[in-house]
Amino acid sequence: MTSDIDEGSLPPEPAPASVQKLTARERRWQRRRRRKTFEEMLGWILVPIIIASIYWGVKAGLNAAGTSPTAIVQGIRALISGGAQQP
């Protein structure tokens, strides 16, 4: 049956195609793509933190001065509408 067939060992696998080195332009393009991705992710994290910090800082500063954002807005509206005129 199959015992009388001598196939021998398998032939060696052909060597994989040599990996080509990237050119300087391709490496620069990859670095630029990675940097843009990193900057985009950093922006999505840092921008909300910065905006919240500014908001809390303004609010704390106004509280320290003894006023509030609502009072400031009402004062500006009174000035614009002319409600603060002396008779």
MOUR-V967917 format. One record per pair of residues at least 4 apart in sequence whose ideal C-beta (glycine too) atoms are under 8 Angstrom apart, sorted by sequence separation. I is the first residue (numbers start at 0). J is the second residue. If there is no record, write none. Layout:
# MOUR-V967917
i->(I;I)
j->(J;J)
This chain:
# MOUR-V967917
i->(21;22;23;24;25;26;27;28;29;30;31;32;33;34;35;36;37;38;39;40;41;42;43;44;45;46;47;48;49;50;51;52;53;54;55;56;57;58;59;60;62;66;67;68;69;70;71;72;73;74;75;76;78;21;61;62;66;77;78;61;76;77;61;21;58;61;57)
j->(25;26;27;28;29;30;31;32;33;34;35;36;37;38;39;40;41;42;43;44;45;46;47;48;49;50;51;52;53;54;55;56;57;58;59;60;61;62;63;64;66;70;71;72;73;74;75;76;77;78;79;80;82;26;66;67;71;82;83;67;82;83;68;29;68;71;68)
